[in-house]
Amino acid sequence: MTNAELAILGLVVEQPRHGYEIDQVIQDRGMRNWTEIGFSSIYYLLKKLQAEGLVHARVDARQAKGPNRNVYRATRKGRYAWKRETRRALATPQRQYPDIFLGLAGMPGLEPDQVAAALTEHLNGLEERLDEVARARRRSGPDLPYHVEAMFTYSEAIIEAEKVWVGGFVETLSTRKEPV
């Protein structure tokens, strides 16, 4: 199961939802900071989960206005798959392939001022991501469930750790006597 499928399934296991509501929760919880789910892929993933028998859809005709919407509910098989995959996700450290590794590998081909400028841009990008996470956390309200709070604090810790490393590396480069 992909991370996006597990995230969507988890939101449906949490409570029955329609696609637009899933997008709102993803947005409110800042989930796009840690998983790749675009609005256009939500319905594709729901249909895929439905084809696998992990969710089923019912038309919600109780809405006062607007088109009828399919409300997705997890099946017994879906709840079992979600539990299994959630345990796996918690237990398995994942290899990460951030672009900075490619940049570090290619660094000798750049001028020192280009490296410094790129790393400064990287630090600025990390600050922006930290701000995005903080805004999403505030939008989510003061009484977050512990698992949502944990997602925010984990994201913040990872971004802060990367800021420390990149800042230290920039400092190290500025004191080197030999070329990059």
C-alpha positions in Angstrom: 0.0 0.0 0.0 1.4 3.4 -0.9 1.7 6.2 1.7 -1.1 8.1 -0.1 -3.4 5.1 0.0 -2.7 4.5 3.7 -3.3 8.2 4.5 -6.6 8.2 2.6 -7.7 4.9 4.1 -6.7 6.1 7.6 -9.0 9.2 7.2 -11.9 7.0 6.2 -11.2 4.5 9.1 -11.3 7.5 11.4 -14.8 8.3 10.2 -16.9 8.0 7.1 -16.0 10.9 4.7 -16.7 12.2 1.2 -13.8 13.2 -1.1 -14.1 16.9 -0.5 -14.1 16.4 3.3 -11.0 14.2 2.9 -9.3 17.1 1.1 -10.3 19.5 3.8 -8.8 17.3 6.6 -5.6 16.8 4.5 -5.3 20.6 4.2 -6.2 21.4 7.8 -3.7 18.9 9.2 -0.9 19.9 6.9 -0.7 16.4 5.5 0.7 17.6 2.2 3.9 18.4 4.1 4.6 14.7 4.6 2.7 12.8 1.9 2.0 13.4 -1.7 -1.7 13.6 -2.1 -3.1 16.1 -4.6 -6.8 17.0 -4.7 -7.1 15.3 -8.1 -5.7 12.0 -6.8 -8.1 11.7 -3.8 -11.0 10.3 -5.9 -8.6 8.1 -7.9 -7.3 6.6 -4.6 -10.8 6.2 -3.2 -11.8 4.2 -6.3 -8.7 2.1 -6.1 -9.4 1.3 -2.4 -13.0 0.5 -3.3 -11.9 -1.8 -6.1 -9.7 -3.6 -3.5 -12.6 -4.0 -1.2 -11.1 -1.7 1.5 -13.8 0.9 1.4 -17.3 1.1 0.1 -19.3 4.1 -1.0 -22.9 5.2 -0.3 -24.6 8.2 -1.8 -25.4 10.7 0.9 -28.8 12.1 -0.2 -29.3 14.0 3.1 -27.5 17.1 1.9 -29.7 20.2 1.7 -28.2 21.5 -1.5 -25.6 20.6 -4.0 -25.0 17.3 -5.8 -25.2 14.0 -3.9 -21.9 12.9 -2.7 -20.5 9.5 -2.1 -19.5 8.9 1.5 -16.8 6.4 1.9 -16.6 3.9 4.8 -13.9 1.4 5.6 -14.9 -2.2 5.3 -13.8 -4.9 7.8 -11.0 -5.8 5.3 -10.1 -2.1 5.0 -9.8 -1.7 8.8 -7.7 -4.8 9.0 -5.4 -3.6 6.2 -5.2 -0.2 7.8 -4.1 -1.6 11.1 -1.5 -3.9 9.5 -0.1 -1.1 7.3 -0.1 1.4 10.2 1.9 -1.0 12.3 4.3 -1.5 9.4 4.6 2.3 9.0 5.4 2.8 12.7 7.9 -0.1 12.8 9.9 0.4 9.6 12.4 3.1 9.2 12.3 4.3 5.6 15.2 5.3 3.4 15.0 8.8 2.3 16.1 10.2 -1.0 16.2 14.0 -0.6 17.5 16.1 -3.4 20.2 17.5 -1.2 22.2 14.2 -1.5 22.3 14.8 -5.3 23.4 18.4 -4.7 26.2 17.3 -2.3 27.4 14.7 -4.8 27.6 17.3 -7.5 29.0 20.1 -5.3 32.6 19.8 -6.6 31.4 21.0 -10.0 30.1 24.3 -8.6 31.9 27.5 -7.5 32.0 28.0 -3.8 29.7 31.1 -4.0 27.2 29.0 -6.0 27.3 26.3 -3.2 26.8 29.0 -0.5 23.9 30.6 -2.4 22.2 27.3 -3.0 22.5 26.2 0.7 21.3 29.6 1.8 18.3 29.2 -0.5 17.8 25.7 1.1 17.8 27.2 4.6 15.2 29.8 3.5 13.1 26.9 2.1 13.3 25.1 5.4 12.1 28.2 7.2 9.1 28.4 4.8 8.3 24.8 5.4 8.5 25.3 9.2 6.1 28.3 8.8 3.7 26.1 6.7 3.6 23.4 9.4 3.1 26.1 12.1 0.2 27.6 10.2 -1.4 24.2 9.6 -1.0 23.4 13.3 -2.8 26.7 14.2 -5.6 26.0 11.7 -6.1 22.6 13.3 -7.1 24.2 16.6 -5.9 23.9 20.2 -7.2 20.5 21.2 -5.6 18.2 18.7 -5.8 14.5 19.0 -2.4 13.1 20.2 -1.7 11.4 16.9 -2.2 14.6 15.0 -0.1 16.6 17.5 2.7 13.9 17.1 2.6 14.4 13.3 3.2 18.1 13.7 5.9 17.8 16.4 7.7 15.1 14.3 7.6 17.4 11.2 8.9 20.3 13.2 11.7 18.3 14.7 12.9 16.9 11.3 12.9 20.4 9.7 14.7 21.9 12.7 17.3 19.1 12.5 17.9 19.7 8.8 18.2 23.4 9.5 20.9 22.8 12.1 22.8 20.4 9.8 22.7 22.7 6.7 23.6 25.8 8.8 26.6 23.9 10.3 27.7 22.7 6.9 27.5 26.3 5.5 29.7 27.4 8.4 32.1 24.6 7.8 32.4 25.5 4.2 33.0 29.2 5.0 36.0 28.3 7.1 37.6 25.8 4.7 40.9 26.9 3.0 40.7 24.5 0.1 38.1 24.8 -2.7 34.8 23.0 -2.6 
